[in-house]
Amino acid sequence: MHKEVQQFRDFLESKGLKNTRGRKIILRELEDRKNHFNAESLYSSLTQKGTRVSKPTIYRTLKLLERFRLIERFDIKKNCFYYEPISQKKDHGHLICEQCGKIMDFSSNGVELLKSEIARDKDFKLDNISIQAFGVCRDCQRASKNKNGTSLEMKV
C-alpha cells in the first residue's frame, strides 16, 4: 500500500488539499489493517492507542480514500458502512451475519467464472465484482439452537 499512499498524497496536493496530521495518522493505521472496519471501530482503535483524530476527520478522510480507490465501502444493513483496503481485495465475497453483524470473506472459483461469464456475455470489461451474502453465522445458529433447543433454519 506504500505506493498507493504516495499516490494519495500526490492526489491531495493536486486538488489543493493538505496532507494533515489526522490524514497521516489514518493512512498509517490503515496500512496495518487486514480486516474490515467502520468509522467507529477506526476511531476506537486510534483512541485506544492514545492518538487523537476527530470523528469528522475520519469520515472525511474515508470519503477521500474511497474516492481515490484505496478502500472499498460496503453496506451491511446495520445503519453504518464498512470498509476494506483495496490492497486486501482479491476476487472474493462477503458473508454477513444478519444477527451479530460479523463479516467473513469467502472465495470461490465461481466468482472468477461469474466475472468471466458476465464480461464475455455483455462484452463488458469488469475490474472487480462485489458479492454480499446475508444469513446467519455458525455462532449465532448455535446460540439460537441452545436457547430454543431447536435448529435455526437458514434463509436462502
C-alpha positions, 0 to 999 in steps of 0.5 A: 500500500506504500505506493498507493499512499504516495499516490494519495498524497500526490492526489491531495496536493493536486486538488489543493488539499493538505496532507494533515496530521489526522490524514497521516495518522489514518493512512498509517493505521490503515496500512496495518489493517487486514480486516474490515472496519467502520468509522467507529471501530477506526476511531476506537482503535486510534483512541485506544492507542492514545492518538487523537483524530476527530470523528469528522476527520475520519469520515472525511478522510474515508470519503477521500480514500474511497474516492481515490480507490484505496478502500472499498465501502460496503453496506451491511444493513446495520445503519453504518458502512464498512470498509476494506483496503483495496490492497486486501481485495482479491476476487472474493465475497462477503458473508454477513451475519444478519444477527451479530453483524460479523463479516467473513470473506469467502472465495470461490472459483465461481466468482472468477467464472461469474466475472468471466461469464458476465464480461464475455456475455455483455462484452463488458470489461469488469475490474472487480465484482462485489458479492454480499451474502446475508444469513446467519453465522455458525455462532449465532445458529448455535446460540439460537439452537441452545436457547430454543433447543431447536435448529435455526433454519437458514434463509436462502 
